[in-house]
Amino acid sequence: MKWIMIVTVLVTMITNAAWAKPSHFDPPHKATLSSRASAPALTFRFRNIVDDRPLVLFDSMHVYTNANGDPYIITTFKYYISNIRLIRKNGDTVYLPESYLLVNAADSESLVQRLSDIPPGRYKAVTFIIGIDSLRNFSGAQTGCLDPARGMFWTWNTGYIFVKMEGRSERSTAKQNRLVFHIGGAKTPTNTIRTFTQVFPHTLKVKKGHQPQIDLAVNAAALFRGKTQVDFSTLNFTMGGPNSVLIADNYADGLFRVADVKK
């Protein structure tokens, strides 16, 4: 009889536990998944240009002229931005983790990229690295947009190409009049990591149910003017080193411009 009573009590306890409501300390699995799925996202739209003209690859009808008066066409244009931060109206900075974007002018899908899980708020500015931060730059070959298969990794230099522009110019003294500008390097004295910051033309509002967007104009002509006016007859090739620093200093202030923000 005693054993029957023990068994009865155990069955009752198990049944009650099975039907009990979760306490406040139970992990809110469904709520977490739901909130993530509906968290605000932010779209970055890139528009590649050469001054006031659209950037078109491999097109002899689109011959551009640099500040030195040298004509050229563009066959390759790629670049990284990373470590994106949004600055709130009150001045607080919000870091967007794992924000590494690769834009390839030959890939139209890369011209519109979306970052998810953006903290809601009102933002007045954006800042990001042109290229890859030093830590990830020296972490070896990686995946995603940092995959070496993307053609932006120097295996011989254990680092990434931050900006890649290739083309041709009749003024170039290189073989086949080629232009090759592979800008990279993250160690002194040839550190080419540069930071871009700009205040928005009006407030960017990030909140649930909205589709905020930052439109960036990216001007390839900035590589060849600024602190140094580039003459293709004397500078038409660089893969890191002092000349890459020269080009990075040129585009630091002119490569990117926030053209618009949309709520």
N, C-alpha and C positions, 0 to 999 in steps of 0.2 A: 504493500500500500504506500509505503514511504517513497519507493522509487517511482511509482505512478505520479505522485504529487510533484516530485522534482522535475519529471519530464514535462508535465503540464505547465509548470512555471516557465521552463525554458522555451517551450513552444510559444507561449504568450509573449515573452520578451522579444523573441525574434520577429514575430508578426507585427508587434507594435513598432519595432525599429524600421521594418520595411515600409510601413505606412507613414512614418513620421515625416514632417516637413523639414526641409533643410534649415539649419540655424543661420544666424547672421555671420557665422565664421566659416561657412561652407564656401569654397571657391566659386565665384559667379561665372562659371565657364561660358554659358550661353550669352550672358550679358556682355562679357569681354569680347567674344567673337562678333557679336552684333555691333558693338560700338566701334570696333576696328573697321568693320565692313562699311560703316557709314561715316567714318572720320573724314574730315575735309581733305581734299587733294589740291595740289597746285600744279598748273601746267606752265612749262617753259616753251615758248615758241621762238625759234631762231630764224632770222632773215639775213642771209649772207649777201653782202653788197661790196662793191668797189666804188667808194665815194657815193655818188648819187645814182649809180647804175646797178642793176642786179648782177650778181656773180653767176656766170655761166661757164661750165667746164667744157674744154675741148671745142671751142667755137671760135673760128677765125673771124667771125662777124663781131665778136665781142673782144676787141683788142683794147686793152687798158693802157694808161700812161702813168708812170710813177712821178713823184715830185721832181725827179731829175730830168724828166722828159723822155724816159726810155719806154718804148712800147713793149707790151707783154701780154701773153695769154696764160690762163690758169688751167692746169690739168688735174691738180689735187689740192683739196683744202679740207683739213681736219683739225680739230682742237678739243682739248679737255677743259671742263670746268669742274671744280670740286670744293668740298668743305663749304657748302652754301649756308649762309646765315641770313636770317631776316631780322630787321631791327624794328621793334615795336614803337608806337607813337610816344611811349614814355621813356624810350631810350634803351630798354632791355633788349638783349640779343638772344635770339632763338636759333640754336644750332640744329641743322637738319642732318641726322646721322646717315652715314653711307650715301652721301649725295655726290656721286661721281657720274658725270654725264660726258659722253663722247658724241660729238657732232661731226658728221661726214657729209660734205656737200653733194657727194654722189649718191647718198642714201636719203631719199625724201622722208622716210619714216623717222630718221634721227632728228629731223628739224622740229618735231613736236614731241616733247618728253614730259612725263607726269611723275611727280613725287607724291606719295600718299602719307597719311598720318601727320598732317600739318597741324600744329596747335592753333586753335581758333584765335582770332584777334585782329587788331587793326595795325597795319605795318606801314612804315614810312620809307624804308630803304632796304637794299639788298647788298650783300658783299660776298665775294667768292674768290677762290684761287684760280688763276689762269694756269692750268696744268694740274699736277698731282702733288699733294703734300709730301714732305720729305720722308715721313714714316712709311707710307705706302709705296713711295717711289723706290725704296730700297728693301722691299719685302719680297722681291723676286716676282716671277711670273704668277699672275692671279687669274681670276675668272670674270665672267660678265663683260662689262665694257673695258675691263683691264686685262682681258685675255690677249696674249701676244698675237693671236690669230687676227686681231684687229689691225695689225700693221703699225702699231704705235709704241712698240717696245724694242729697246736696244739690248739684245742679248749680250753684246760685247761690253756694254756699259752698265749693266744691271740697273737700268732705269727706263723711264718713259719719255717719249717724244711728246711735248706739251702742245706744240703747234706745228703742223706740217703743211707747207705750201710748196707745190711744184708747178713748173710751167716752162715756157720758152720765151726768149726775147732775142731779137736780132742784135741787140747790144751785148748779149752775153758772149764771153770769150770761151765758155766751156764747150765741151763736145756736143754737137747738135744744138748749140745755142740754149742748152738747158738751164733752168733755174731750179735749185734745190735748197730749200730752207727748212731744216729739221731742227726745231728749237727745243732744247731740253738741257738738263743739268741742275742738280740741287745741292751742290757743294761749292763753298767758297774756294777760289775767286770766280768760278763760272756758274754761279747760282742764277737760274733764269725763272725761278718761281716769282710770280707777280700777283698782286691782289687788286681786284676791281671792287669799287664801292660807288653806289650812286643813290641819291634820294629819288623816290618816285615822283612823277609829275602830279599825282594825287594819291590819296590813301588806298592801300590794298586791303580789302576786307576778306578775311578767311573765316568762313563759318559753314556749318552744315547746310546742305541744300543749294549752295552757291558753287560756281565753277570759276574760281579766280585764275588769272593768267598773267604772266609777265612776258611781254614781247621784247626781245633783244635784237637790235641791229648789230651785225658783226661785220666790220669793215676791214677787208683784207689789205687795203691800201695802207693801213696804219703800220704795217711791217716795214715800210720803206721810207718813212718820214718821221719827224719828231726831233729827237736829240741828234739823230744822224740822217742826213739825206743819202739814200743808197744809190750808187752808180753801178748798174749791172755789168759794166765793163771791168770793174775791179772787185765787186762783191756779188757773186752769183751762186755760191755754194757754201753751206755751213751745216755741220752735224755736231752741235755742241761746241764748247770752247768760247773764246773771247768774242767771236763774231755773232754767236747766238745771244750772248749777253747784250750786245749792241742792238740786235733786232728786238729782244724782249723789252729793252728800255724804250724802244720806239713805240711798241704797241701797248705798253702798260696803261697809257691814258687814252688811247684812241681806238682800240680794237672793239670794245663793247660799248654799247649805249642802250639804256632802257628807253625804248621808243614809246611804250605805253604799258599800263596795267589795267586789267579788266576785273571787275568785281564778280 
